[in-house]
Amino acid sequence: MLEYERAQAQASTPAAQYPYGPWTTASWPVIKPLVVVHRHLFYNPINPNAGPELLWDIVLPPERARVRHPNNPAIWAKPAFDADAVAPSVKRIQLVGQHHNLGYWFSKWGPLEVKSDSVVTVRDVLRMIYTYLRAPLTGEELSYAMSIPGNREWLKFAKEQRAKQSEEAESVVLSSGYRRVDLMGGHRRFAGLALVVRPDNTWMLYFSVLPGPVPRVR
């Protein structure tokens, strides 16, 4: 199958179906920012479905993420990986998932913590998301996911697409188990981070994913 056709097939594959979890912005009001998220990580407030400035397929290492060159939009450049993820800078950030599948599973897995001995950078955030979603599904998690009608085929297809489109050897991926990222199906485009406040007035960052295809740029 041609690369374009594979991308279109991926885009038409929905994420596996799960009930909504407690991690939804509908229950927590958006507040005047206590911190400012770096523009390469910030979601698109005008059109969230268009994605953030950062272009990243979450099955690929974060080093493959790209942004438009500030002086030439026809050129893709590397993000500011070493920049502070938020300002003022912090040594620890918690992330939860806003996408309904991520929200459901985060209620079971717990929040994603990004820590640094100095300051949390853009690279730290992307690397931890990548690592978190690459964790293997447990037998119990996989059994539950596949018990829902339609999910068995969607998960199998998501794994096959990851085998073809990630930077891992296809045979290795196919012979290994399912990973958390497979639960996202064709929803693999990083959608950015949004700041919300919790009932106890502490803040947290939400991240989400959008449906593909995700353009491959160098």
N, C-alpha and C positions, 0 to 999 in steps of 0.2 A: 504494500500500500504506500502511496506517495506520502511525503511528510505533511503536505497540506491536508490530504484526506484524513490522515491519522489525527491531525489537530482538530479538524471538524468533528470527527467521531468522538474525540475526547470532550469537546465542548458540549455535545449533545447528551453526554452521560451525566445524569444527576448524581448528587451526593446520596449516600445511603440514608434511608429515612429513619428518623428517631423523633420522639416527642421533645417538645421544647423543655429546656432546663431552666434553672433559676437565674442564670447569668444573662439577663437581657437588659438593655439600656432603657426599655420601656418602664421598668420599675425604679430606675435610678435617674434623677434629673441631671442633665448636662449643666455644668457650672462654669463660671468665669475661671479660666485656667489658673490653677495654682502653680503649674509649671508649663513650659512651652515645649512641645515635641519638635524635634528636628524636622525640617521640611522634607527630608528624604524618607522619613518614616510616617509623616502625618497623612491621614486619610484625606480624600478630596471632599471638602465640606460643601462645595457647589453641586457636585454630582458624584456621590459615593460609588455609584455603579461604574464610573469611568476609571476608577482606580487612582492610587496616589501617584506622585511623581516617580516613585521607585517602581521599576518593572522587575518582578521576580516570580519565577515558578518555584513553588515551595518544595518540589521534589529535587531541585537542583541545589548544590551548595550555595550559600549566600554570596560567595565570591563571584557568582555568575549574575548577580543582580546588576542592573544598569539604570542610569538616569539620562535624560537629555542633556547634552552639553549646553551650558548657559549661554555660550556665544554662537552656537550653531545647532539648531534643533535637528538637523539631519544627522548629527553625530551622537552616538551613545557613549557615555563615559561611566567610569566607576563611581559609585556613591562615595560620600564622605565617610568612609568606614571608621576612621579614627576620631570623628567628631563626637561630642557629647550627645547621647540619645535625647536627653531633655536638659532644659536650663530652668533654674539653676541645676548644676550637675548633682548626681546622686550616686551612691555605691550599690543601691539595691532597688530593683523594680519588680513589681508583680504584674503579670499579664493574665487575662482570662479571655476566652473565646466568645465572640459576638455572633458568628455564624451559628445557626440553630444546631447543627451537628456538633460543632466545637463546644457550644454552651452545654449541651447534654453531657458530653464526655468530660468536660472540665469539672462538672459537678461531682464526677466520680474520681477523676485523676488528681484534682486539686489544681490551684493556680500554678502558672509557670513563673519561676523566680530567676531573675537575671541579676547576678552579683559580680562585683569587681572589687579588687583591693584598692583601686584608685577611683576611677569614674566609669560608669556604664556607657559604652559607646554604641554607635549605630551597628557596628560589627557584632558586638556582644549580643544585642537584641536579636538580630537575624540568625546568628549562629545558634542561640538557645532555642529559638522557634524551630529551626531545622532539626536540631538534636531531639527536642521534645517530641516532634511528630514522627521521627524515625524510630521511636521505641516500638518494639514488637508488641503486637496484641497478645494478651494472655489467652489461654484456651477458653476461659469463661467469657471474656469479652467477645472473642470471635464467634463462639457458639450463640451468644445473644444476638449479635449483629446479623448472623446468617439465619436466625430463626424468624426474622421479619420478612414477609413475602417480597420477593424481588431483589433483596439485598445480595443474595448469593451470586447472582449474575453480575450485578453492579460491582461488587468487590473484586470478583475475578477479572473483570474488564479493567478496573482501575489498576490492579497489580500488573496486568499485561502491558498497559500503557506506560506505567512507571518503568517496567523492564526495558521497553523500547526507547523511551525518551529521557531517562536519567543517564547519568554518567557512569553507572555501574554496569558490569557485564550482564547481558540479558539472561544468560543461562543461570547465573548466580541468583539473580532476583527471582526468577521463576521457580528455582529449587528451594528457596527459603520461604519463611512464613510471611504472613501479612503484617503490615505496620500501621501505626495510627493514621498516617497520611492517606492510606488507602480508603479510609472512611469518608474522605472528602470527595471521592469519585473524580469528576471532571472539574471540581471547584479547586483550582490550584493556583490562582493568581493572588498574590498578596494584596490585601485591600487597605493596608495601613493601620495606624493606631489612633484610637480616639480616647480622650480623657473623660472619665465619669467620676461622680462622687457617690460613695456608699452611704447607707443610712447613718453610720457612725461618723460621718464627715471626713473620712479618710478617702484619698483618691486612688484610683486604679486605672490602668490602661487596658483597653480592649483591642484585640486584633481580630480581623476577619479575613475571609478569602472570597474571591469572585470566580465565576465560571470562566473557563478558557474559551478558545485557545490562547496560550500565552506566547506572543511572538518571541522567536529566538534571535537575539542580537548579540553582537560581539563588542 
